[in-house]
Amino acid sequence: MVTDVLPSRPVKKIEIREFLDAANRSAFARWFEGLNAAAAARVTVALTRLSQGNFSNVEGVGNGVYELKIDFGPGYRIYFGKDGERIVILLGGSSKKRQSDAIAAAQAAWADYKRRKSIKES
């Protein structure tokens, strides 16, 4: 029988939102809806971990955009920006094969997000 309990660490909650372009469309949702059930489940688990503050499979890809790598199937990627310490903005997703185009699109979306946010705040 286990009698010792490890001290619990408070979970760092991260709010995850989708970026919507000027036409109110989400590139992330479009990509996600095209996944099969197994891939969608893996992506959902990865996003849950991200929402709990687990950034262990994340790397910066430039211009404030990050890539969350999922080691499954063709090597899925989720692209996002961080709006402060507690908000993640989903910008898109891809497989490793389409990574270059997806990164460029995510960087453009992130620039648009920041531009629109600065206009809204002024």
C-alpha positions as a Markdown table, in Angstrom:
| # | Residue | x | y | z |
|---|---|---|---|---|
| 1 | Met | 0.0 | 0.0 | 0.0 |
| 2 | Val | 1.2 | 3.5 | -0.9 |
| 3 | Thr | 1.2 | 5.8 | 2.1 |
| 4 | Asp | 3.3 | 8.7 | 0.8 |
| 5 | Val | 1.6 | 11.3 | -1.4 |
| 6 | Leu | 3.6 | 13.5 | -3.7 |
| 7 | Pro | 2.9 | 17.2 | -3.2 |
| 8 | Ser | 0.7 | 18.5 | -5.9 |
| 9 | Arg | 1.8 | 21.3 | -8.1 |
| 10 | Pro | -0.8 | 23.8 | -9.2 |
| 11 | Val | -1.7 | 23.3 | -12.8 |
| 12 | Lys | -1.0 | 26.3 | -14.9 |
| 13 | Lys | -4.2 | 26.8 | -16.9 |
| 14 | Ile | -3.8 | 28.2 | -20.4 |
| 15 | Glu | -6.8 | 29.4 | -22.3 |
| 16 | Ile | -6.8 | 28.2 | -25.9 |
| 17 | Arg | -8.6 | 30.2 | -28.6 |
| 18 | Glu | -8.7 | 30.0 | -32.3 |
| 19 | Phe | -7.6 | 32.8 | -34.6 |
| 20 | Leu | -10.4 | 34.0 | -36.9 |
| 21 | Asp | -9.5 | 35.8 | -40.0 |
| 22 | Ala | -11.3 | 38.9 | -41.4 |
| 23 | Ala | -13.9 | 36.6 | -42.9 |
| 24 | Asn | -14.5 | 34.9 | -39.5 |
| 25 | Arg | -12.8 | 31.6 | -40.6 |
| 26 | Ser | -10.5 | 29.5 | -38.6 |
| 27 | Ala | -7.6 | 27.8 | -40.4 |
| 28 | Phe | -7.1 | 25.5 | -37.4 |
| 29 | Ala | -10.7 | 24.4 | -37.5 |
| 30 | Arg | -10.6 | 23.8 | -41.3 |
| 31 | Trp | -7.4 | 21.6 | -40.8 |
| 32 | Phe | -8.8 | 19.8 | -37.7 |
| 33 | Glu | -12.1 | 18.9 | -39.5 |
| 34 | Gly | -10.1 | 17.1 | -42.2 |
| 35 | Leu | -8.4 | 14.7 | -39.7 |
| 36 | Asn | -9.4 | 11.1 | -39.2 |
| 37 | Ala | -10.7 | 10.1 | -35.8 |
| 38 | Ala | -7.4 | 8.8 | -34.5 |
| 39 | Ala | -5.5 | 11.9 | -35.5 |
| 40 | Ala | -8.2 | 14.2 | -34.1 |
| 41 | Ala | -7.9 | 12.3 | -30.8 |
| 42 | Arg | -4.2 | 12.8 | -30.7 |
| 43 | Val | -4.5 | 16.5 | -31.5 |
| 44 | Thr | -7.1 | 16.9 | -28.8 |
| 45 | Val | -4.9 | 15.2 | -26.2 |
| 46 | Ala | -2.0 | 17.5 | -27.3 |
| 47 | Leu | -4.2 | 20.6 | -26.9 |
| 48 | Thr | -5.3 | 19.4 | -23.4 |
| 49 | Arg | -1.7 | 19.1 | -22.3 |
| 50 | Leu | -1.0 | 22.5 | -23.7 |
| 51 | Ser | -3.9 | 23.9 | -21.8 |
| 52 | Gln | -2.3 | 22.5 | -18.6 |
| 53 | Gly | 0.9 | 24.4 | -19.3 |
| 54 | Asn | 2.8 | 21.5 | -20.9 |
| 55 | Phe | 5.0 | 23.1 | -23.6 |
| 56 | Ser | 7.5 | 20.2 | -23.8 |
| 57 | Asn | 7.0 | 19.5 | -27.5 |
| 58 | Val | 7.0 | 23.1 | -28.6 |
| 59 | Glu | 9.6 | 25.0 | -30.6 |
| 60 | Gly | 9.6 | 28.6 | -31.9 |
| 61 | Val | 9.4 | 28.8 | -35.7 |
| 62 | Gly | 9.9 | 32.6 | -36.0 |
| 63 | Asn | 8.0 | 35.8 | -35.8 |
| 64 | Gly | 6.3 | 34.9 | -32.5 |
| 65 | Val | 4.8 | 31.6 | -33.9 |
| 66 | Tyr | 5.3 | 28.3 | -32.1 |
| 67 | Glu | 5.0 | 24.7 | -33.4 |
| 68 | Leu | 3.6 | 21.9 | -31.2 |
| 69 | Lys | 4.9 | 18.6 | -32.6 |
| 70 | Ile | 2.8 | 15.5 | -32.4 |
| 71 | Asp | 4.7 | 12.3 | -33.0 |
| 72 | Phe | 1.9 | 10.4 | -34.7 |
| 73 | Gly | 1.1 | 9.4 | -38.3 |
| 74 | Pro | 2.8 | 11.8 | -40.8 |
| 75 | Gly | 4.0 | 14.0 | -37.9 |
| 76 | Tyr | 1.2 | 16.5 | -37.2 |
| 77 | Arg | 2.0 | 20.1 | -36.2 |
| 78 | Ile | -0.1 | 22.7 | -34.5 |
| 79 | Tyr | 0.9 | 26.4 | -34.9 |
| 80 | Phe | 0.0 | 29.0 | -32.4 |
| 81 | Gly | 1.0 | 32.4 | -30.9 |
| 82 | Lys | 1.1 | 33.3 | -27.2 |
| 83 | Asp | -0.9 | 36.4 | -26.1 |
| 84 | Gly | 0.7 | 36.8 | -22.7 |
| 85 | Glu | 1.4 | 34.0 | -20.4 |
| 86 | Arg | -2.1 | 32.5 | -20.2 |
| 87 | Ile | -3.6 | 32.7 | -23.7 |
| 88 | Val | -2.7 | 30.6 | -26.7 |
| 89 | Ile | -4.1 | 31.5 | -30.2 |
| 90 | Leu | -4.3 | 28.6 | -32.6 |
| 91 | Leu | -3.3 | 29.6 | -36.0 |
| 92 | Gly | -3.4 | 26.4 | -38.0 |
| 93 | Gly | -2.1 | 22.9 | -38.3 |
| 94 | Ser | -0.4 | 20.6 | -40.8 |
| 95 | Ser | 1.6 | 17.4 | -41.4 |
| 96 | Lys | 5.4 | 17.6 | -41.5 |
| 97 | Lys | 5.2 | 17.4 | -45.3 |
| 98 | Arg | 3.3 | 20.7 | -45.6 |
| 99 | Gln | 5.2 | 22.3 | -42.8 |
| 100 | Ser | 6.8 | 25.2 | -44.7 |
| 101 | Asp | 3.6 | 26.5 | -46.2 |
| 102 | Ala | 1.8 | 26.1 | -42.9 |
| 103 | Ile | 4.5 | 28.0 | -41.0 |
| 104 | Ala | 4.3 | 30.9 | -43.5 |
| 105 | Ala | 0.5 | 31.0 | -43.2 |
| 106 | Ala | 0.7 | 30.9 | -39.4 |
| 107 | Gln | 3.2 | 33.7 | -39.4 |
| 108 | Ala | 0.9 | 35.8 | -41.6 |
| 109 | Ala | -2.1 | 35.0 | -39.4 |
| 110 | Trp | -0.1 | 36.0 | -36.2 |
| 111 | Ala | 0.9 | 39.3 | -37.8 |
| 112 | Asp | -2.8 | 39.9 | -38.6 |
| 113 | Tyr | -3.9 | 39.0 | -35.1 |
| 114 | Lys | -1.4 | 41.4 | -33.5 |
| 115 | Arg | -2.3 | 44.2 | -36.0 |
| 116 | Arg | -6.0 | 43.9 | -35.4 |
| 117 | Lys | -5.5 | 43.6 | -31.6 |
| 118 | Ser | -3.4 | 46.8 | -31.6 |
| 119 | Ile | -6.1 | 48.7 | -33.5 |
| 120 | Lys | -8.8 | 47.4 | -31.2 |
| 121 | Glu | -6.8 | 48.5 | -28.1 |
| 122 | Ser | -6.2 | 52.0 | -29.4 |
